[in-house]
Amino acid sequence: MVQSTDIPNKMELSAAARKSVIACVSDFACKGVKPEYGIISINLPKSISTKKITNIANGFKNACKEYDIAIIGGDTNEGKEIVFNVCIFGNSNKIVTRKGSKKGDLIFTTGPFGYTSIGLGILLGSNNKTSNFIKKICQSCNKSTSKAKIWFKK
């Protein structure tokens, strides 16, 4: 996740950090894999405040706690803008592949498509669409959630 393209100015950095974890969790869920471990690398400008760093750390911590992901490593670098790289690892007895689908299989979704993309466009000022759903759409970008837990049985 790159600050200039993925993190609107009004988005809390904890929400951006959380979103970068949730994106990985969601990818794993659709393949039937429970995330277990993670590596997080971040790029931060030299001028970033301790308060913002704490905010970022809390976003990662809370998302990883919510999905029971143990952070086992990572890296911190200095750069011109904030960049988050999250990599998660997990296990599955049966990974769902695209190749395995066949005519007649049921496909489920846990929510509407496109809200986060439209919300990001609105928050970055590149999407001028107006509708009754703007608040909900922007919230889906600012406060990412995943219903992936329904697939992860303990």
C-alpha positions as CSV (number, residue, x, y, z in Angstrom):
1,M,0.0,0.0,0.0
2,V,1.6,3.3,-1.2
3,Q,0.7,6.6,0.4
4,S,0.3,8.7,-2.8
5,T,-2.0,6.2,-4.5
6,D,-3.7,4.1,-1.8
7,I,-4.0,6.2,1.4
8,P,-6.2,9.3,1.2
9,N,-5.1,12.3,3.3
10,K,-8.0,12.0,5.7
11,M,-7.5,8.2,6.3
12,E,-6.1,7.4,9.7
13,L,-2.8,5.6,9.3
14,S,-4.1,2.8,11.6
15,A,-6.9,2.3,9.1
16,A,-4.4,2.1,6.2
17,A,-2.3,-0.4,8.1
18,R,-5.3,-2.5,9.0
19,K,-6.5,-2.4,5.3
20,S,-3.2,-3.8,4.1
21,V,-3.6,-6.8,6.5
22,I,-7.3,-7.2,5.6
23,A,-6.5,-7.3,1.9
24,C,-4.2,-10.4,2.5
25,V,-6.7,-12.1,4.8
26,S,-9.4,-11.7,2.1
27,D,-7.2,-13.2,-0.6
28,F,-6.5,-16.2,1.7
29,A,-10.2,-16.6,2.6
30,C,-11.2,-17.0,-1.1
31,K,-8.7,-19.8,-1.4
32,G,-9.7,-21.6,1.8
33,V,-6.4,-20.8,3.6
34,K,-6.3,-19.6,7.2
35,P,-3.6,-17.0,7.8
36,E,-1.2,-17.9,10.6
37,Y,2.0,-15.8,10.2
38,G,2.9,-12.5,8.8
39,I,5.9,-10.4,7.7
40,I,5.4,-6.6,7.6
41,S,7.8,-4.2,5.9
42,I,7.3,-0.5,6.1
43,N,8.8,2.5,4.4
44,L,8.6,5.8,6.4
45,P,9.7,9.4,5.8
46,K,12.3,10.7,8.1
47,S,10.0,13.4,9.3
48,I,7.2,11.1,10.6
49,S,6.1,11.6,14.2
50,T,6.2,9.0,16.9
51,K,2.5,9.4,17.3
52,K,1.9,8.4,13.6
53,I,4.3,5.4,14.0
54,T,2.3,4.3,17.1
55,N,-0.9,4.8,15.1
56,I,0.4,2.5,12.3
57,A,1.7,-0.1,14.7
58,N,-1.7,-0.2,16.4
59,G,-3.5,-0.7,13.1
60,F,-1.2,-3.7,12.3
61,K,-1.5,-5.1,15.8
62,N,-5.3,-4.9,16.0
63,A,-5.9,-6.5,12.5
64,C,-3.4,-9.3,13.2
65,K,-5.0,-9.9,16.6
66,E,-8.5,-10.0,15.1
67,Y,-7.4,-12.7,12.6
68,D,-5.0,-14.5,15.0
69,I,-1.9,-13.8,12.8
70,A,1.5,-13.9,14.5
71,I,4.0,-11.3,13.1
72,I,7.3,-13.2,12.8
73,G,9.4,-10.5,11.0
74,G,9.7,-7.6,8.7
75,D,11.8,-4.6,7.9
76,T,11.7,-0.8,8.3
77,N,13.2,1.6,5.8
78,E,13.3,5.3,5.2
79,G,11.9,6.8,2.1
80,K,9.9,9.7,0.6
81,E,6.5,8.3,1.4
82,I,4.7,5.7,3.5
83,V,4.6,2.2,2.0
84,F,3.3,-0.9,3.7
85,N,4.2,-4.4,2.4
86,V,2.3,-7.2,4.1
87,C,2.9,-10.9,3.4
88,I,1.0,-13.6,5.2
89,F,1.5,-17.4,5.4
90,G,-1.0,-20.1,6.3
91,N,-2.1,-23.6,5.8
92,S,-5.0,-25.5,4.3
93,N,-5.9,-29.1,3.9
94,K,-7.7,-28.2,0.7
95,I,-6.8,-25.1,-1.3
96,V,-9.6,-23.8,-3.5
97,T,-8.2,-23.2,-7.0
98,R,-9.7,-21.6,-10.1
99,K,-8.9,-24.8,-12.0
100,G,-11.1,-26.8,-9.7
101,S,-14.4,-24.9,-10.4
102,K,-16.9,-26.5,-12.7
103,K,-20.3,-25.7,-14.2
104,G,-22.9,-25.8,-11.5
105,D,-20.6,-24.8,-8.6
106,L,-22.1,-22.2,-6.3
107,I,-20.1,-19.0,-5.8
108,F,-20.8,-16.8,-2.7
109,T,-19.9,-13.3,-1.8
110,T,-20.1,-11.7,1.6
111,G,-20.8,-8.2,0.4
112,P,-21.2,-5.8,-2.5
113,F,-18.4,-5.4,-5.1
114,G,-16.7,-2.1,-5.9
115,Y,-17.4,0.0,-2.7
116,T,-13.7,0.2,-1.7
117,S,-12.5,1.2,-5.1
118,I,-15.2,3.8,-5.6
119,G,-14.6,5.1,-2.0
120,L,-10.9,5.4,-2.6
121,G,-11.6,7.3,-5.8
122,I,-13.9,9.7,-4.0
123,L,-11.4,10.2,-1.1
124,L,-8.5,10.8,-3.5
125,G,-10.7,13.2,-5.4
126,S,-10.5,11.3,-8.7
127,N,-14.1,10.1,-8.7
128,N,-16.8,12.7,-8.7
129,K,-19.8,10.2,-8.5
130,T,-22.5,11.2,-6.1
131,S,-25.2,8.9,-4.7
132,N,-27.0,8.0,-1.5
133,F,-24.2,5.5,-0.8
134,I,-21.3,7.9,-0.6
135,K,-20.9,7.7,3.2
136,K,-21.1,3.9,3.2
137,I,-18.8,3.6,0.2
138,C,-16.2,5.9,1.8
139,Q,-16.5,4.0,5.1
140,S,-15.7,0.8,3.3
141,C,-12.4,2.4,2.2
142,N,-11.6,4.0,5.5
143,K,-12.6,1.1,7.8
144,S,-11.9,-2.0,5.9
145,T,-13.6,-5.2,7.1
146,S,-13.6,-8.7,6.1
147,K,-16.1,-11.4,6.8
148,A,-13.3,-13.9,6.2
149,K,-13.6,-15.4,9.7
150,I,-16.6,-17.4,8.6
151,W,-14.2,-19.5,6.6
152,F,-11.6,-20.0,9.3
153,K,-12.6,-22.6,11.8
154,K,-10.5,-23.1,14.9
